[in-house]
Amino acid sequence: MRCCSMPSLLWICSAVKTSSSADQRPWRAVPWPWLLLLCGALAAQALWKAWEPPPTARARDLPPAPSVASLRVTDLGENAAASLLLTLRALSYDDQPGISLPYKALNYPRLIHWFDAALALDPRNRLPPFAASLLYSAVPDPAKVRLMLAFTHRAYLADPERRWPWLAYAALAAQHTLHDPKLALRYARDLDRARNAPPWVREMPVLLLSNLGHTRQAEILLGGLVASGVLRNPAEIAWMKDRLEHPDAVAPPDW
């Protein structure tokens, strides 16, 4: 069998070589007008590349968010996956080919529309309020910070039990980034809707009222927290009382 197959293989290779060489013609057989056309095309390509300006990275604006209705049609029932992909696309838009944009250069109203669409698809998605309160609110642009904090607040009101940590961060950003204690107090007071939040969340309005100089209101609120059983640690209660009486002389607690 081996002796019979080897001549057959050699015959096939020889036939293919003979056939291919018979079909090929030397380049001298090509008419000279076609050769001139080929040379002209190559020269034009070389000149076009030589005169073409070097490629530059250009920032592209975030496009409008797709409608929730169209997303529900195309995600084939995988709302959670579509919500996550939508959020990741919005979060990655600051990193474009050849350029990295600062957060403050992004279109915040459009970015919020993307976050709204993601939450409409899957309310359990934690990335939009997390990014809004921690990432996009840490920019040197007070107007854009307020937009993100307002989005975080609105998202919290729709689901207080799941989204209270992000509103707590928003209250801190309003206090320390915007230096707006009244806005911080407004957010801190709304945190009362989250029944599963830890006690320190309920303490925030007390401290913010003290910072605003409303000591009497802070004392009343602290008394209500103690009476309702929200604050039970004696050392914590004593520190809070000392903090109200001596706001500038009390060190942070060590418990």
PASEBA-1860 file (N, C-alpha, C; in nm, 3 decimals):
! residues 255
1> MRCCSMPS> 0.084/-0.121/0.000/0.000/0.000/0.000/0.086/0.124/0.000 ~ 0.193/0.124/0.073/0.281/0.240/0.080/0.349/0.267/-0.053 ~ 0.387/0.158/-0.128/0.454/0.176/-0.256/0.359/0.232/-0.360 ~ 0.231/0.198/-0.349/0.134/0.246/-0.447/0.096/0.391/-0.422 ~ 0.091/0.433/-0.293/0.045/0.568/-0.261/0.152/0.673/-0.290 ~ 0.279/0.640/-0.277/0.383/0.738/-0.296/0.389/0.787/-0.441 ~ 0.389/0.700/-0.547/0.388/0.748/-0.685/0.264/0.833/-0.714 ~ 0.150/0.795/-0.656/0.029/0.873/-0.680/0.044/1.014/-0.624
9> LLWICSAV> 0.102/1.027/-0.505/0.122/1.158/-0.444/0.219/1.242/-0.527 ~ 0.327/1.179/-0.575/0.423/1.254/-0.658/0.359/1.297/-0.789 ~ 0.275/1.214/-0.845/0.210/1.248/-0.971/0.115/1.367/-0.953 ~ 0.043/1.369/-0.839/-0.051/1.479/-0.812/0.025/1.610/-0.795 ~ 0.136/1.609/-0.721/0.215/1.732/-0.700/0.272/1.782/-0.832 ~ 0.318/1.689/-0.916/0.373/1.729/-1.045/0.267/1.788/-1.135 ~ 0.147/1.732/-1.129/0.038/1.782/-1.212/-0.004/1.922/-1.168 ~ -0.011/1.944/-1.036/-0.050/2.077/-0.984/0.054/2.180/-1.023
17> KTSSSADQ> 0.183/2.145/-1.012/0.290/2.238/-1.047/0.286/2.272/-1.195 ~ 0.264/2.174/-1.280/0.259/2.197/-1.424/0.140/2.283/-1.461 ~ 0.025/2.256/-1.395/-0.096/2.332/-1.426/-0.083/2.477/-1.384 ~ -0.025/2.503/-1.263/-0.012/2.640/-1.215/0.087/2.719/-1.298 ~ 0.196/2.652/-1.338/0.294/2.724/-1.418/0.243/2.751/-1.558 ~ 0.154/2.667/-1.606/0.098/2.688/-1.740/0.000/2.804/-1.744 ~ -0.069/2.829/-1.629/-0.166/2.938/-1.624/-0.101/3.073/-1.603 ~ 0.020/3.081/-1.551/0.086/3.208/-1.523/0.155/3.262/-1.648
25> RPWRAVPW> 0.148/3.397/-1.658/0.214/3.463/-1.769/0.320/3.557/-1.714 ~ 0.428/3.581/-1.787/0.529/3.676/-1.740/0.473/3.818/-1.738 ~ 0.531/3.902/-1.650/0.478/4.038/-1.637/0.497/4.119/-1.764 ~ 0.589/4.078/-1.850/0.608/4.150/-1.977/0.488/4.135/-2.069 ~ 0.407/4.032/-2.042/0.289/4.012/-2.127/0.173/4.105/-2.092 ~ 0.184/4.176/-1.976/0.080/4.269/-1.936/0.089/4.395/-2.023 ~ -0.022/4.445/-2.078/-0.017/4.566/-2.161/0.039/4.683/-2.082 ~ 0.120/4.767/-2.150/0.186/4.878/-2.080/0.088/4.979/-2.021
33> PWLLLLCG> -0.033/5.005/-2.078/-0.125/5.098/-2.009/-0.166/5.051/-1.870 ~ -0.181/4.917/-1.854/-0.216/4.865/-1.723/-0.100/4.879/-1.624 ~ 0.022/4.863/-1.674/0.138/4.882/-1.586/0.150/5.027/-1.541 ~ 0.122/5.120/-1.633/0.125/5.262/-1.595/0.016/5.293/-1.493 ~ -0.101/5.236/-1.512/-0.211/5.259/-1.417/-0.175/5.205/-1.278 ~ -0.113/5.087/-1.274/-0.072/5.030/-1.146/0.033/5.118/-1.078 ~ 0.133/5.164/-1.156/0.236/5.251/-1.098/0.176/5.383/-1.049 ~ 0.082/5.438/-1.126/0.018/5.562/-1.083/-0.061/5.545/-0.955
41> ALAAQALW> -0.131/5.430/-0.941/-0.208/5.404/-0.819/-0.117/5.391/-0.698 ~ -0.004/5.321/-0.716/0.091/5.308/-0.604/0.151/5.443/-0.565 ~ 0.184/5.526/-0.666/0.239/5.659/-0.636/0.136/5.747/-0.566 ~ 0.010/5.741/-0.611/-0.095/5.820/-0.546/-0.116/5.776/-0.402 ~ -0.112/5.645/-0.377/-0.126/5.595/-0.240/-0.013/5.645/-0.152 ~ 0.112/5.643/-0.207/0.226/5.689/-0.128/0.217/5.838/-0.100 ~ 0.175/5.919/-0.198/0.162/6.063/-0.176/0.051/6.094/-0.077 ~ -0.059/6.021/-0.087/-0.172/6.046/0.005/-0.132/6.017/0.149
49> KAWEPPPT> -0.056/5.909/0.170/-0.011/5.875/0.304/0.092/5.976/0.355 ~ 0.174/6.030/0.261/0.276/6.126/0.302/0.216/6.259/0.343 ~ 0.108/6.301/0.275/0.045/6.429/0.305/-0.064/6.419/0.412 ~ -0.103/6.298/0.445/-0.208/6.281/0.546/-0.156/6.324/0.683 ~ -0.232/6.407/0.757/-0.186/6.448/0.890/-0.180/6.329/0.985 ~ -0.089/6.334/1.080/-0.079/6.221/1.174/-0.207/6.206/1.254 ~ -0.244/6.085/1.289/-0.367/6.064/1.365/-0.359/6.127/1.504 ~ -0.466/6.192/1.544/-0.473/6.256/1.676/-0.592/6.199/1.752
57> ARARDLPP> -0.572/6.186/1.881/-0.680/6.136/1.966/-0.781/6.248/1.991 ~ -0.906/6.220/1.965/-1.011/6.318/1.984/-1.113/6.264/2.084 ~ -1.146/6.347/2.179/-1.245/6.306/2.280/-1.383/6.305/2.218 ~ -1.456/6.198/2.243/-1.593/6.186/2.194/-1.688/6.201/2.312 ~ -1.795/6.274/2.288/-1.892/6.296/2.393/-1.974/6.170/2.415 ~ -2.020/6.153/2.536/-2.104/6.039/2.569/-2.236/6.050/2.491 ~ -2.272/5.949/2.414/-2.397/5.958/2.337/-2.518/5.952/2.428 ~ -2.634/5.990/2.378/-2.757/5.979/2.459/-2.781/5.833/2.500
65> APSVASLR> -2.836/5.816/2.618/-2.864/5.681/2.667/-2.975/5.617/2.586 ~ -2.966/5.488/2.558/-3.075/5.420/2.487/-3.200/5.416/2.573 ~ -3.313/5.408/2.507/-3.439/5.405/2.581/-3.454/5.272/2.654 ~ -3.522/5.277/2.768/-3.542/5.156/2.847/-3.628/5.056/2.770 ~ -3.726/5.106/2.693/-3.813/5.016/2.616/-3.733/4.936/2.514 ~ -3.642/5.003/2.443/-3.561/4.931/2.344/-3.467/4.832/2.411 ~ -3.416/4.868/2.528/-3.327/4.777/2.600/-3.401/4.652/2.646 ~ -3.524/4.668/2.689/-3.601/4.552/2.733/-3.630/4.457/2.617
73> VTDLGENA> -3.644/4.513/2.497/-3.670/4.429/2.381/-3.546/4.350/2.340 ~ -3.431/4.416/2.349/-3.307/4.354/2.299/-3.233/4.270/2.401 ~ -3.265/4.283/2.530/-3.186/4.207/2.629/-3.238/4.065/2.650 ~ -3.349/4.029/2.582/-3.402/3.892/2.586/-3.429/3.845/2.729 ~ -3.478/3.937/2.810/-3.514/3.903/2.947/-3.399/3.907/3.047 ~ -3.278/3.930/3.001/-3.162/3.938/3.092/-3.145/4.083/3.137 ~ -3.238/4.129/3.219/-3.235/4.270/3.261/-3.115/4.302/3.348 ~ -3.079/4.212/3.436/-2.966/4.238/3.525/-2.835/4.248/3.447
81> AASLLLTL> -2.816/4.156/3.351/-2.694/4.161/3.270/-2.690/4.286/3.184 ~ -2.804/4.323/3.125/-2.809/4.443/3.043/-2.783/4.568/3.125 ~ -2.836/4.571/3.248/-2.812/4.686/3.336/-2.665/4.698/3.371 ~ -2.599/4.585/3.399/-2.457/4.588/3.433/-2.373/4.634/3.313 ~ -2.403/4.581/3.194/-2.328/4.619/3.076/-2.348/4.767/3.044 ~ -2.469/4.815/3.062/-2.498/4.956/3.037/-2.418/5.045/3.132 ~ -2.412/5.006/3.258/-2.337/5.083/3.357/-2.188/5.081/3.327 ~ -2.136/4.964/3.293/-1.992/4.953/3.264/-1.954/5.034/3.141
89> RALSYDDQ> -2.042/5.038/3.043/-2.012/5.120/2.925/-2.004/5.267/2.962 ~ -2.096/5.312/3.045/-2.093/5.453/3.087/-1.970/5.481/3.173 ~ -1.935/5.388/3.261/-1.820/5.410/3.349/-1.687/5.411/3.272 ~ -1.681/5.341/3.161/-1.556/5.331/3.086/-1.542/5.440/2.981 ~ -1.636/5.533/2.970/-1.631/5.629/2.862/-1.522/5.735/2.881 ~ -1.467/5.746/3.001/-1.358/5.840/3.020/-1.226/5.788/2.964 ~ -1.219/5.657/2.936/-1.098/5.596/2.880/-1.124/5.565/2.733 ~ -1.085/5.656/2.644/-1.109/5.644/2.501/-0.978/5.614/2.428
97> PGISLPYK> -0.984/5.565/2.304/-0.860/5.532/2.231/-0.765/5.652/2.220 ~ -0.649/5.637/2.281/-0.547/5.740/2.272/-0.564/5.855/2.368 ~ -0.665/5.854/2.453/-0.688/5.967/2.542/-0.763/5.919/2.666 ~ -0.733/5.982/2.777/-0.801/5.953/2.903/-0.859/6.083/2.956 ~ -0.991/6.089/2.966/-1.059/6.211/3.006/-1.075/6.219/3.157 ~ -1.058/6.337/3.215/-1.094/6.353/3.357/-1.246/6.347/3.373 ~ -1.289/6.309/3.491/-1.434/6.296/3.513/-1.508/6.427/3.486 ~ -1.446/6.539/3.521/-1.516/6.667/3.507/-1.539/6.704/3.361
105> ALNYPRLI> -1.470/6.636/3.267/-1.488/6.664/3.125/-1.607/6.590/3.066 ~ -1.666/6.499/3.141/-1.778/6.421/3.091/-1.908/6.501/3.096 ~ -2.002/6.457/3.016/-2.136/6.517/3.013/-2.218/6.455/3.126 ~ -2.227/6.525/3.238/-2.293/6.468/3.356/-2.442/6.445/3.337 ~ -2.518/6.536/3.275/-2.661/6.505/3.254/-2.682/6.377/3.174 ~ -2.602/6.356/3.070/-2.615/6.233/2.993/-2.572/6.111/3.075 ~ -2.466/6.129/3.153/-2.421/6.019/3.237/-2.531/5.977/3.335 ~ -2.602/6.072/3.389/-2.711/6.042/3.481/-2.824/5.970/3.409
113> HWFDAALA> -2.850/6.005/3.283/-2.952/5.934/3.206/-2.912/5.787/3.187 ~ -2.784/5.761/3.165/-2.738/5.623/3.155/-2.760/5.549/3.286 ~ -2.729/5.615/3.397/-2.751/5.553/3.528/-2.899/5.527/3.554 ~ -2.984/5.622/3.516/-3.128/5.603/3.534/-3.177/5.483/3.453 ~ -3.128/5.469/3.330/-3.169/5.356/3.248/-3.123/5.224/3.310 ~ -3.001/5.223/3.364/-2.950/5.101/3.426/-3.033/5.062/3.549 ~ -3.071/5.160/3.629/-3.153/5.129/3.748/-3.295/5.089/3.709 ~ -3.346/5.143/3.598/-3.479/5.103/3.553/-3.480/4.957/3.510
121> LDPRNRLP> -3.369/4.911/3.451/-3.360/4.771/3.412/-3.343/4.679/3.533 ~ -3.261/4.720/3.628/-3.234/4.638/3.745/-3.216/4.726/3.868 ~ -3.319/4.743/3.950/-3.306/4.828/4.069/-3.203/4.778/4.169 ~ -3.161/4.654/4.158/-3.062/4.599/4.252/-2.919/4.634/4.212 ~ -2.901/4.696/4.099/-2.767/4.735/4.053/-2.712/4.844/4.145 ~ -2.602/4.816/4.211/-2.544/4.909/4.308/-2.439/5.002/4.247 ~ -2.397/4.973/4.126/-2.289/5.052/4.067/-2.327/5.198/4.041 ~ -2.447/5.229/3.987/-2.477/5.370/3.959/-2.471/5.461/4.082
129> PFAASLLY> -2.540/5.429/4.193/-2.528/5.520/4.308/-2.389/5.518/4.371 ~ -2.322/5.404/4.366/-2.185/5.399/4.417/-2.093/5.493/4.338 ~ -2.099/5.485/4.205/-2.013/5.569/4.122/-2.050/5.716/4.135 ~ -2.178/5.743/4.145/-2.221/5.882/4.154/-2.175/5.948/4.283 ~ -2.183/5.877/4.394/-2.152/5.937/4.524/-2.003/5.937/4.556 ~ -1.927/5.840/4.502/-1.786/5.829/4.539/-1.693/5.876/4.428 ~ -1.723/5.845/4.302/-1.631/5.876/4.193/-1.661/6.011/4.130 ~ -1.781/6.026/4.078/-1.814/6.145/3.999/-1.847/6.267/4.084
137> SAVPDPAK> -1.856/6.251/4.214/-1.876/6.367/4.301/-1.744/6.421/4.354 ~ -1.633/6.355/4.322/-1.501/6.400/4.369/-1.429/6.477/4.260 ~ -1.496/6.577/4.205/-1.438/6.660/4.098/-1.443/6.806/4.141 ~ -1.350/6.888/4.092/-1.348/7.031/4.130/-1.448/7.113/4.048 ~ -1.571/7.070/4.048/-1.677/7.140/3.976/-1.804/7.130/4.060 ~ -1.833/7.231/4.143/-1.948/7.222/4.234/-2.080/7.194/4.163 ~ -2.101/7.250/4.045/-2.227/7.226/3.975/-2.244/7.079/3.940 ~ -2.138/7.016/3.892/-2.147/6.875/3.856/-2.155/6.786/3.980
145> VRLMLAFT> -2.089/6.828/4.088/-2.102/6.753/4.213/-2.246/6.754/4.261 ~ -2.312/6.868/4.253/-2.452/6.877/4.295/-2.541/6.788/4.210 ~ -2.512/6.777/4.081/-2.591/6.690/3.994/-2.581/6.545/4.040 ~ -2.459/6.501/4.071/-2.441/6.363/4.112/-2.501/6.336/4.250 ~ -2.489/6.432/4.340/-2.549/6.413/4.472/-2.700/6.411/4.464 ~ -2.757/6.494/4.376/-2.902/6.494/4.358/-2.949/6.360/4.300 ~ -2.873/6.305/4.206/-2.907/6.173/4.153/-2.901/6.068/4.263 ~ -2.796/6.072/4.345/-2.782/5.976/4.454/-2.900/5.986/4.551
153> HRAYLADP> -2.941/6.108/4.581/-3.053/6.129/4.672/-3.183/6.074/4.612 ~ -3.203/6.100/4.483/-3.324/6.052/4.416/-3.325/5.899/4.410 ~ -3.209/5.840/4.383/-3.202/5.694/4.380/-3.227/5.635/4.519 ~ -3.180/5.703/4.622/-3.201/5.655/4.759/-3.350/5.655/4.795 ~ -3.420/5.759/4.759/-3.561/5.768/4.793/-3.642/5.655/4.731 ~ -3.596/5.602/4.618/-3.666/5.491/4.554/-3.639/5.357/4.623 ~ -3.530/5.347/4.698/-3.495/5.220/4.765/-3.406/5.250/4.885 ~ -3.463/5.303/4.994/-3.379/5.344/5.108/-3.302/5.230/5.173
161> ERRWPWLA> -3.364/5.114/5.186/-3.300/5.005/5.259/-3.177/4.952/5.188 ~ -3.173/4.961/5.057/-3.060/4.907/4.982/-2.956/5.013/4.948 ~ -2.997/5.141/4.944/-2.908/5.246/4.894/-2.868/5.350/4.997 ~ -2.890/5.323/5.124/-2.855/5.423/5.225/-2.705/5.451/5.233 ~ -2.614/5.353/5.208/-2.472/5.389/5.219/-2.430/5.499/5.123 ~ -2.490/5.503/5.005/-2.450/5.602/4.905/-2.502/5.741/4.943 ~ -2.620/5.748/5.006/-2.666/5.879/5.052/-2.582/5.928/5.170 ~ -2.535/5.836/5.252/-2.445/5.876/5.361/-2.317/5.937/5.304
169> YAALAAQH> -2.263/5.877/5.200/-2.146/5.935/5.133/-2.181/6.070/5.071 ~ -2.302/6.081/5.016/-2.345/6.208/4.957/-2.352/6.317/5.062 ~ -2.400/6.283/5.182/-2.406/6.382/5.290/-2.265/6.428/5.328 ~ -2.171/6.334/5.333/-2.033/6.371/5.364/-1.972/6.458/5.253 ~ -2.005/6.426/5.126/-1.954/6.507/5.015/-2.013/6.647/5.019 ~ -2.140/6.658/5.054/-2.202/6.790/5.064/-2.137/6.873/5.174 ~ -2.096/6.805/5.282/-2.034/6.877/5.394/-1.890/6.916/5.364 ~ -1.812/6.823/5.310/-1.668/6.845/5.299/-1.622/6.886/5.160
177> TLHDPKLA> -1.696/6.851/5.055/-1.658/6.890/4.920/-1.727/7.019/4.878 ~ -1.858/7.026/4.900/-1.933/7.146/4.863/-1.932/7.250/4.975 ~ -1.898/7.208/5.097/-1.903/7.297/5.215/-2.043/7.359/5.226 ~ -2.142/7.270/5.214/-2.283/7.310/5.221/-2.347/7.231/5.334 ~ -2.335/7.275/5.459/-2.389/7.196/5.570/-2.541/7.181/5.566 ~ -2.610/7.278/5.507/-2.756/7.266/5.499/-2.797/7.150/5.406 ~ -2.729/7.138/5.293/-2.757/7.026/5.204/-2.719/6.894/5.270 ~ -2.606/6.893/5.339/-2.565/6.772/5.410/-2.668/6.733/5.516
185> LRYARDLD> -2.721/6.831/5.587/-2.823/6.802/5.688/-2.950/6.748/5.624 ~ -2.986/6.802/5.509/-3.106/6.752/5.440/-3.090/6.605/5.403 ~ -2.974/6.569/5.350/-2.952/6.429/5.315/-2.947/6.342/5.440 ~ -2.882/6.391/5.545/-2.868/6.312/5.667/-3.004/6.286/5.732 ~ -3.092/6.386/5.728/-3.225/6.366/5.785/-3.305/6.264/5.706 ~ -3.288/6.262/5.574/-3.361/6.163/5.494/-3.311/6.022/5.518 ~ -3.192/6.007/5.574/-3.141/5.874/5.604/-3.224/5.803/5.710 ~ -3.310/5.876/5.778/-3.396/5.817/5.879/-3.494/5.716/5.818
193> RARNAPPW> -3.512/5.722/5.686/-3.604/5.627/5.622/-3.546/5.487/5.613 ~ -3.415/5.476/5.626/-3.350/5.345/5.619/-3.348/5.282/5.758 ~ -3.441/5.191/5.782/-3.454/5.133/5.915/-3.342/5.036/5.949 ~ -3.276/4.981/5.848/-3.169/4.885/5.876/-3.032/4.951/5.880 ~ -3.026/5.083/5.874/-2.897/5.153/5.878/-2.840/5.147/6.020 ~ -2.708/5.147/6.034/-2.646/5.142/6.167/-2.667/5.271/6.244 ~ -2.643/5.269/6.375/-2.669/5.388/6.457/-2.592/5.512/6.413 ~ -2.471/5.498/6.363/-2.393/5.617/6.328/-2.459/5.698/6.218
201> VREMPVLL> -2.541/5.630/6.138/-2.614/5.703/6.034/-2.717/5.796/6.098 ~ -2.782/5.748/6.204/-2.880/5.832/6.274/-2.814/5.945/6.351 ~ -2.685/5.931/6.380/-2.615/6.035/6.454/-2.574/6.153/6.365 ~ -2.569/6.131/6.237/-2.520/6.236/6.148/-2.598/6.366/6.160 ~ -2.733/6.364/6.164/-2.805/6.491/6.179/-2.771/6.565/6.308 ~ -2.744/6.490/6.414/-2.709/6.555/6.541/-2.581/6.636/6.526 ~ -2.479/6.574/6.467/-2.351/6.643/6.451/-2.362/6.758/6.353 ~ -2.440/6.741/6.247/-2.455/6.848/6.149/-2.531/6.967/6.207
209> LSNLGHTR> -2.632/6.939/6.288/-2.704/7.048/6.355/-2.610/7.122/6.450 ~ -2.523/7.047/6.517/-2.427/7.111/6.606/-2.330/7.200/6.527 ~ -2.287/7.153/6.409/-2.198/7.234/6.327/-2.263/7.363/6.279 ~ -2.395/7.358/6.259/-2.468/7.477/6.216/-2.500/7.570/6.332 ~ -2.468/7.529/6.453/-2.497/7.611/6.570/-2.635/7.589/6.630 ~ -2.709/7.489/6.581/-2.843/7.459/6.635/-2.829/7.356/6.747 ~ -2.767/7.398/6.855/-2.737/7.305/6.963/-2.862/7.250/7.029 ~ -2.962/7.336/7.047/-3.084/7.291/7.113/-3.156/7.184/7.030
217> QAEILLGG> -3.165/7.205/6.901/-3.227/7.104/6.815/-3.148/6.974/6.816 ~ -3.015/6.987/6.821/-2.932/6.867/6.825/-2.954/6.790/6.954 ~ -2.969/6.861/7.067/-2.993/6.794/7.194/-3.127/6.721/7.194 ~ -3.229/6.784/7.135/-3.361/6.719/7.128/-3.354/6.593/7.043 ~ -3.287/6.603/6.929/-3.275/6.487/6.842/-3.195/6.376/6.910 ~ -3.090/6.412/6.983/-3.012/6.312/7.053/-3.095/6.245/7.161 ~ -3.176/6.323/7.233/-3.262/6.264/7.334/-3.362/6.165/7.273 ~ -3.414/6.198/7.155/-3.506/6.106/7.088/-3.438/5.977/7.048
225> LVASGVLR> -3.314/5.984/7.002/-3.241/5.863/6.964/-3.214/5.775/7.085 ~ -3.185/5.837/7.199/-3.160/5.759/7.321/-3.290/5.697/7.371 ~ -3.399/5.776/7.370/-3.527/5.725/7.419/-3.581/5.612/7.332 ~ -3.557/5.618/7.203/-3.608/5.515/7.112/-3.520/5.390/7.109 ~ -3.406/5.395/7.175/-3.318/5.279/7.179/-3.223/5.268/7.063 ~ -3.219/5.370/6.976/-3.124/5.366/6.865/-2.981/5.375/6.917 ~ -2.958/5.463/7.014/-2.828/5.476/7.079/-2.836/5.410/7.216 ~ -2.750/5.311/7.238/-2.753/5.238/7.365/-2.617/5.234/7.433
233> NPAEIAWM> -2.513/5.258/7.359/-2.379/5.252/7.416/-2.357/5.372/7.506 ~ -2.334/5.352/7.636/-2.315/5.465/7.728/-2.198/5.554/7.689 ~ -2.087/5.494/7.646/-1.971/5.575/7.607/-2.004/5.659/7.485 ~ -2.080/5.603/7.392/-2.118/5.677/7.273/-2.210/5.793/7.307 ~ -2.305/5.766/7.396/-2.399/5.872/7.437/-2.325/5.984/7.510 ~ -2.232/5.946/7.596/-2.155/6.048/7.670/-2.070/6.132/7.575 ~ -2.010/6.068/7.474/-1.930/6.144/7.378/-2.017/6.241/7.299 ~ -2.137/6.198/7.261/-2.225/6.284/7.184/-2.266/6.406/7.267
241> KDRLEHPD> -2.294/6.384/7.395/-2.332/6.496/7.481/-2.215/6.593/7.499 ~ -2.097/6.540/7.521/-1.980/6.627/7.533/-1.953/6.701/7.402 ~ -1.980/6.634/7.292/-1.958/6.698/7.161/-2.051/6.817/7.143 ~ -2.174/6.806/7.192/-2.268/6.917/7.180/-2.231/7.031/7.274 ~ -2.180/6.998/7.391/-2.144/7.102/7.487/-2.011/7.169/7.451 ~ -1.917/7.092/7.399/-1.784/7.145/7.365/-1.748/7.098/7.224 ~ -1.804/7.157/7.121/-1.784/7.107/6.984/-1.640/7.112/6.936 ~ -1.558/7.200/6.992/-1.420/7.215/6.943/-1.317/7.148/7.032
249> AVAPPDW> -1.361/7.092/7.143/-1.263/7.038/7.239/-1.275/6.887/7.261 ~ -1.368/6.823/7.192/-1.390/6.680/7.216/-1.323/6.601/7.105 ~ -1.240/6.506/7.143/-1.172/6.420/7.046/-1.268/6.314/6.995 ~ -1.242/6.255/6.879/-1.327/6.146/6.828/-1.327/6.029/6.925 ~ -1.433/5.951/6.926/-1.441/5.837/7.018/-1.345/5.728/6.977 ~ -1.309/5.641/7.075/-1.218/5.531/7.048/-1.289/5.398/7.060 ~ -1.424/5.396/7.059/-1.493/5.267/7.063/-1.527/5.223/6.925
END
